[in-house]
């Protein structure tokens, strides 16, 4: 049995990530832990999630910590009725305490929300909505297995505002098959015209665990069809990602448009209006501590990084038996901690203290010192006020540097 008692956090204020795995339809590019939204699935899941909170709250350190942020991700957390959302947040308050003014975010798919549901979330204490729009092109959305249209995405955004949310984020994806630069620019300008408070834009990758990656690895074509088209009209076409130059151009364009609209590019994939950086995600990027609750959720407590079991039924059975549903865990070494805080910190526009890089370079091979010097000389890294940051050009090449820092 997992010994939660030994995983005492170093900090008295931590985050909490709750994974709600259910989806009406699994998107082909998605590699997250998901489960079908079958009849009664959410109702059966809720007691297990609440039960896991109770189990964690029995750890001797639990009474000494509070939550400074809460993030419900998935899956599609917006499939939860408002009453279930209220029950989840109430249990978190009872077991751990949520700090006054804490950011409480719920990921939402446009087709799964309404003004009534979002108003219920607001009453339950949710403070921030993250809307999974991905594209505003009705030709592209069906190829991504998205169930909403561009019009429905706008309606969902407007409903969030009408429900009283003053902090609304929008997610987009670039580097998509068949996505050219003009179409991408139209989507970005359209979303910025809504005046969101935060914008996330991720380059498509065929990650392990996604349907597209599995299909590509097997050398098979992927069936594509528009919404409502009969099976006979399925177009068997392989997933063909755009050229690197196209992806780079799309990344560059959103950074330009976001800056022109008053957004700060505060993390490689994230842009915010002043005062609207994602408080919860900054916990990850600063390599700080957070609970992981729900099937497949990951957490980081003390020096231990862990992940819950993924199958929903197994997760529920373990909780019902009074066993923490942890599937994997690893105690990080000081060297691993150093590498993580560097890599995650360099994703941020604020960068990291210069001495952190000096410390890592002193422990690494001579080529690491040479690499860092070359990046500074080329303007990929800059040092200012005792901190070292990646430039916009450096963000584009950051993976190469991160490998060196491991």
ZIVENDA-V924201 format. One record per backbone hydrogen bond with DSSP energy under -0.5 kcal/mol. NH is the residue of the N-H (numbers start at 0). CO is the residue of the C=O. Records with the same first field share a line. If there is no record, write none. Layout:
NH->CO, CO
//
This chain:
3->1
5->2
6->3
13->65
14->288
15->68
16->290
17->15, 70
18->292
19->17, 72
20->18
22->34
29->26
33->31
34->20
36->22
37->35
40->37
43->39
44->40
45->41
46->42
47->43, 44
48->44
49->45
50->46
51->47
52->48
53->49
54->50
55->51
56->52
57->53, 54
58->55
61->58
63->60
64->61
65->11
66->96
67->13, 65
68->13
69->102
70->15
71->104
72->17, 70
74->19
75->21
77->106
78->75
79->76
84->80
85->81
86->82
87->83
88->84
89->85
90->86
91->87
92->88
93->89
94->90
95->91
96->91
98->66, 96
101->98
102->67
104->69, 102
105->127
106->71
107->129
109->131
111->108
112->109
117->113
118->114
119->115
120->116
121->117
122->118
123->119
124->120, 121
125->120
126->103
127->103
128->166
129->105
130->128, 168
131->107, 129
132->130, 170
133->170
134->132
137->135
139->136
140->136
142->139
143->139, 140
144->141
145->140
152->148
153->149
154->150
155->151
156->152
157->153
158->154
159->155
160->156
161->157
162->158
163->160
164->159
165->163
168->128
169->197
170->130
171->199
172->133
173->201
178->175
179->177
183->179
184->180
185->181
186->182
187->183
188->184
189->185
190->186
191->187
192->188
193->189, 190
194->191
195->190
196->167
197->167
198->270
199->169
200->268
201->171
203->173
206->204
209->206
211->27
213->209
214->210
215->211
216->212
217->213
218->215
219->214
221->236
222->220
223->234
228->225
232->229
233->230
234->223
235->233
236->221, 234
239->237
240->238
245->242
246->242
247->243
248->244
249->245
250->246
251->247
252->248
253->249
254->250
255->251
256->252
257->253
258->254
259->255
260->256, 257
261->258
262->257
263->271
265->263, 269
266->269
267->346
269->266
270->198
271->263
272->196
275->272
278->276
281->277
282->278, 279
283->279
284->280
285->281
286->283
287->282
289->299
290->14
292->16
295->308
296->293
298->305
299->289
300->303
303->300
304->302, 329
305->298
306->327
307->296
308->324
314->310
315->311
316->312
317->313
318->314
319->315
320->316
321->318
322->317
323->321
325->323
326->306
327->306
329->304
331->302, 329
336->332
337->333
338->334
339->335
340->336
341->337
342->338
343->339
344->340
345->341
346->342, 343
347->344
348->265
350->347
351->387
353->385
355->352
356->352
357->353
358->354
359->355
360->356
361->357
362->358, 359
363->359, 360
367->364
368->364
369->365
370->366
371->367
372->368
373->369
374->370
375->371
376->372
377->373
378->374, 375
379->374
380->374
381->388
383->386
386->383
387->351
388->381
390->379
394->390
395->391
396->392, 393
397->394
399->396
400->396
401->397
402->398
403->399
404->400
405->401, 402
//
